[in-house]
Amino acid sequence: MYGKINAQDIAYLRTLVPPERFLAGDEISEDFAHDELGSIAVRPDVLIDVLSTEEVSAVMKYAYEHGIPVVARGSGTDLVGAAVALEGGIMLCTRYMNHILELDPDNLTVTVEPGVLLMELQAYVEERDFFYPPDPGEKSATIGGNISTNAGGMRAVKYGVTRDYVRGLTIVLPDGTVEKLGGKVVKNSSGYDLKDLIIGSEGTLCIITEAILKLVPRPAESVSMLFPFETMEKAIESVPEIIRSKASLTAIEYMSLDTIISAEQFLGKKFPDTNFAAYILLTFDGNNHEAIKQEYGKVAALCIEHGAVDGYFVDTDERKQSVWNARGAFLEAIKATTDEMDECDVVVPKNRIADFIKYTHEVSRAVGIRLPSFGHAGDGNLHIYLCRDRMPDHEWHSKTEQTFDLLYARAREYHGMVSGEHGIGYAKKEYLALQIGERQLELMRAIKAVFDPKNILNPGKVI
């Protein structure tokens, strides 16, 4: 189906960038064959570190003319195979397109290249008293990757997701054409919003080379509280009550004891409390101390009323580090406890989050598979990890298939979605098809065909 890269192709592509930014064949590290989970591995034929829109355009023009598949990659932290070169071909790595180009205080925007890391952007704007709210757990992911998956994170309950903060994009289409979508304006009713179509498209429609992002003023104060519960049921059943309180929370995070202990062991650092089965972590922020105090006082009383054993302020530097370092390490910590794992990044309506967490425990017992979990309880997004724990191949594949079938079927029953923030990539395609049906798939394929008639951009992903 695709043109095989030959010596002539390699010779031409080498002319587009300096030799130190071009690798071919066995020169390419195995790290570029897989993503964070590594459930599928295919090495690209060519790896090009690009530095500019012009370089991306030149590569895409050649690839389009010769029918060569192309995959864009940033940090490779995705979990669904979205940045894996399934068909070989060219991998365009944007890790060195990592410059913050402009901070515009008048329009409350920052313009960045796609390889800027989330943690670098957040630190940069906060030093200047601004705030970029999207906060997915993987802080070493690139902004380009965040946009490509519409990443969410812990603060989505109050601030929304990446889509809510993208004002403009510079993109390169599969034939090498460069287009600018959106801009610094707040409102735009000028035709179809192609920019929003790109967000969450996982590199299947174009390659993002620049982004204009919305900022907000940095909140003057942020307060976090940790509430332990004697049972998982009591913890998760408190979440709907917290939401119904109408308190303005920044984050509502659910953490089970087994996940916390895994993080302790992984980091070699103690969590403030490990005496109870489950914990709810709440964060409040704003500019008015008294208003924040009133909010957390109301919610604290509600948590105690609904079974919390106590409430701790995450206020000292030591406690902040122990709590937030543990929360940030959950994925790697769980991964360290097993020889292989997979993930269910499901999202359900907020009033179903407690029911779904309970159901994961039922599935774990019924199937005979360990399913540690944590999640953004405030927006219904759960991360459930399937742990192999030395199962033989046939047993592992059988049990993962059975577990995914059960979890996604229940998500559909609850009117939820296959992915809350990690995307579909290669790994979750069949479950997306079951959820949205053939007609919606046809519409998606038609959109893909308009942008990419030769299907050379990230083929085999999403649809």
N, C-alpha and C positions, 0 to 999 in steps of 0.2 A: 504493500500500500504506500509506503514512504520510500523516498529516494535514499539509498544507502550512501552514507558518507564515504567518499573515496579520497585518494591522494590529491586529486585536483581540487576537491572541495577544501581539504585541509590547507593546501597551499594558498588558496585565495583567502580563506578566513584568517590565516596568520598575518596577512597584510593589513588587517583592520585594527589590530591592537599590537602593542609592544610584546615581544616574546615572553616576558616575565608574567604576562597576564593571559597566556594561552597554554592550555594543556590538551593532550590528545591520548587516547588509548590508555595504556598502563601507567602513564604519567599521572593520571587522575586518582586521587586518594579514594579509598573505599568509603570514606565518610560522606562523599557526595553521591553514593549509591542508594542511601536510605535516609529516612527522617528520624525523629526522636525515638519512636517506638521500634523502628526497624523490622516491621512485620513483612515488608517486601523490599527487595533490593535489586536495582538495575543500574549499572554504571552508564553515564552518558558517553558518547563517542568523543565529544569535544566539550571542554569547559572553558568559558571565556569570562574573565572578570571585567565587567564593563564599568566605565567611568562617566558616561554622559548619554544624554538622549540621542545624540548623533551617532554614537557607536551602536547603541541598541537598534536604531533605525537601519543602519548599514547592514548589520547582521540579519535582521528580520527581512530586509529586501532580498538578500541572497537566498535565505532559507525558503522564502515564499516562491521565488522563481524556480527553485530546484526541489521543492516538495520535501524539505527536511524538517522533522519535528523539533520544536523548541520548548524548553521548560525554563521558567524563571525561578530563581531560588535566592532566599535571603540568608537567614541563620539556620534554616533547616530544622526548626523546632516544632514543626507541625506533627500531628499524631495520626493522620489518615492517609499518608502516602501522596499528598497533593504536590509535593516538590520532588517526586521521584520520576526520573526519565524512563517511563515504561517502554517507550519505543526507541530508546537510545537517542541518537541525534545530538543536538546542541543544548547545553545547559548554560544559561546566562545568569551569572551570579552578581547580585547587586551589593555585596557586602562592602565594597569600597565606594559606593555612591552613598556616603554616610555623612553628608554635610548639612548643617542647619543653615539655610541660605538667607533667611530674613525673619526678624521678629518685628511685627507691625503693631505698635501699641495703640495706634489710633483706630485700627480696624479689628483689634483683638485677634490677630492671626499670626501663625508661624508657618513659614514655607520650608519644607524639608525634602531631601532626597530619600528614596525608598529604603536605603540601607541603614538609616539612622535607627539605633536601638531605642526601644521604648524607655528604658531606664535613663538613657542619655538625654532624651527629649524632656522627660519629666524633671530631671535635675536642672537642666538648662533654663526652663521657663520658671521653675519655682525659685531659683536664685534671683530672678528678675520680678518676683512677686506676681507671677501668673500661674495658671493651673491648667493642666491638660488632664481631664477626668478619666478617660478610659484606662482601665487598670487590670488587664488580664494577668493571670498568675505568672506567666513566663515573661519576665522583664527583659530577657536578652533576645526576645523576638524583635524583628524589624518592623518599622511602621508600614512598609510595603506589605509584609505578611499580615499585619493586623487589619489593614484595609482589605486585603484579598479574602479574608475570612470573616470580616465584620466582627472582629473580636470584641468581647464584652468585658467581663471581669467583675470584681467585687463591688465596685461603685455604681454598677449599672442600675441598681434599684433606685437611686436618686438622680444620677446624671445621664443615664442612657448608655448607648454603645458607640463603637467607632463611627458608624454611619452618621450619627448626630453631630460629629465634629469634623467631617470632611466638607470643606467649602469648594475646593477646586482640585482638579487633577490634570497633569500632563501625561498623555498615554502614547504608546507606539502600537499601532495596529499590526496585524500579521503581515501585511504587505509593505511595512516600513513607514507608512504614513504617520506623521505626528499630529496629534490633535490636543487642544486644550478644552477641558470641560469645566463649567462653573467658574468660580473666581472668588473674590473677596466679598461679594455681595451677600447680604443676609437673606433676601427674598429672591426667588427666581421662578416665574411662571411662564418661561419662554420655551414652550414646546416640551417634548418628552425629556425627562431628566436622565440623560445617558450616564451622567456621573454616578447616580445611585444604582444604576444597573451594573456598573463596574464593581462597586463595593460588594464584596462577598462572592465574586465570580471565580475566585481561586485560580487566577492566571489563565483562564480558558478563553477570554475575549480579547485581551490586550496585555501589554506590559506597562506598569506604572513607573514613571521616571521622576515624578515630582508631585508633591501634594501640598495644598494650602489647608491648614488645619485651624479650626476655631479654638480659641482659648477663653477662659473665664478668669476673673480676678481670684487670686489665691485666698481661700478661706482663712480667717484670722486664727481660728481655733478648731482643733479636732480632738474628740474624746472617744476612746474605745473602752468597752466593758465586756468582761468575760463571765458567762453564767454557766455553772456546772449543774447537770441534772443526773439523778440517780439511774434513770433509764433512757434509752433511745426514744421510746414512745413519748415520754414526757417532754423531752427536748423538742422534738419535731412538732408535737401538738401545740407547743407554745407559739410557733411561728405564725400561724393564721391569726392568733390573738394579737401578736405584735403588729402585724400588718393592719388589722382592723382598728388599732389604736390611732391610726392616722398620724403617728409621729413621723417627723421628717428624718428618716434614717439614711445614712450614706451607704451602709452595708449591713447585711444580715447573713452571717456565715454559719453553716452547720459543720461540726467536727465530731467524729466518733473517737473513742478512746484508743482503739487499735491503730487508727491512722496517726494520732498524736504520738503514741509510743514509737511507731515506725520512724517518725520525724526526729524524735529524741535520739534514737539509736543512730540514725543517719548523720545527724549534725553533731552528736556528742554533747548536746546541751539540754538542760532540764527545762520542761514546760512548767509554768507556775503552779499547776495543779493536775495531778493524774489519779485522783481518787474516785472519779465518777465515770459513768458509762458514756456520757455525751456532753457536748458543750455548744453553746450558742455565743458567737462573737458579734457584737454590735458596734457600729461606729456612727458618730454624729459629727457634723461639722457646720460651721457658720461663722458669722461675724459678731454675734451678740452672745456674750457669755451667759447672761441670765436666761435667755431663751433656750440655749443648749442645755443648761442645767435643769430647766423645767421639763424639757423633752426627755432627758435620760432619767430623771427622777420618776416620771410617769411610767416609762417603759420598765425600769428596774422593779418598781412595785408590781407591775403586771407579770413580769417573769417569776418573781417570788410567789405570787398568787397562783401561778400555774405550774409550780413544782420545782423551780430553781432552788438549789440548796443554799446558794450564796451569790454574791455579785462582786467581782473584782474590777477595780479601775486598772486599765493598762496604761499606767501613767509614768512610772520611772523608766529611765533609759534601759535598765536591765530587763524589766518586764516587757517593754515594747519589743526589744530585740528577740527575746525568747518566744513571744507569741507570734510576731510577724515573720520571723525567720522560719519558725515551724510551719506556719501557714504557707509560706512561699515554697517550702521544700517538700510538700506532700507528694507531688508526682514522683520526684526522684526518690523519695523515701520509700514509697510503695514499690517502686521499680527495683529497689535494692533488696527487697524481701523475697523476690521470686526470680526464676530463671527466664521468664517471658511473660508479657502481659498485653492486654488489649483494653480499649476503653469505650465506654458508652457515654457519650456527651449529650445526654437527653435533656430536653426542656419541657416542662409541663406548666399549666396554669398554676399560679401561686397557691390557690386553695387546694391543690392536689399534691403539693410537695410532700406533705407528711404521709399520705397514702402511698406515694411512690417509693419513698425510702423504706417503709414497712414492707412493701412488696419485694424490694431487692433482697431482704433478709429471707423471705419465703422462697425466692428463687435460689438463693445460695444453698439453703437446706435441701430443696427438692432436687437440684441438679448435682449437688456435691461439688461446688466450686467456691473458692474464697472470693468475696466481692467487697473489698474495702471501698469506702466512698467518702466524699466530702462535697460541699457544694454551696452555691450562691442561693441560699434559701429565700432571700428576698425577691429574687426574680425567677425562681423555679428551675434554675439550671443546675443539674447534678452531674458530677463526674464519678462514674462507677467503674472500677477497675477489675478486670477479669484476670486472675492470677493463675499461672500454669502450675506452679509448685511441683515440678518434676513429673507431671503426667506424661505418659507415652504419647507419641504424635497422634495416633488415632483417637485416643480419649480426649486430648486437648482440643482437637478440631471439632469433634462431636459435641463436646460440652460448650465450647464457645458459640457454635452455631445455635444450639438449643437455648443458651442464655440470651443471646442477642434477639432471637425470635420472640422469646417471652417478654423481654424488657421493652422492645419496640412495639410489640402488639399492645402492651398495656399503655404505652405512651400514646398510641393512636386512639385507644379507647378513651383516654383522658383529654383528647384533642391537643396533644403536645406535638413536638417536632423532633426529628432525628438528631439534630445538632443545635446546640445553643450558641456555640462560638468557635468550635474547632473546624467546622466545615465538613464536606462530604468526601472530597478527594477521590481516591480509588476504593478505600476500604468500606465505605458506607453507601455505595451506589444502589445496591439492591434494596436497601431499606428505604432510601429516598423514593425509589420507584413505587414501592408498596404504599408509601404514605400519600404521595401526591397524585398518583394515577397516570394513565397514559396520555390524557389530553394535556395536562400541564407539562409532561415530559416533551410532548410534541412542540409546545410553545417554546420551551427552553431550547430544544434542538434547532428550531427555526431561528431563534435569536443568535445562537452559536453560528449557524450557517451564514447569517448576514455579516457578522463580524469576521468570521474565519472560514470562508468557503472551502478552503483546502484542508481544514481540520489539522493544522500543524501546531497550534498552540496548546500545550499541555493535553495532548490527546489521551483518552481513556479515563478522564476525570469527570466527576459530578454527574454527567448524564450518559 
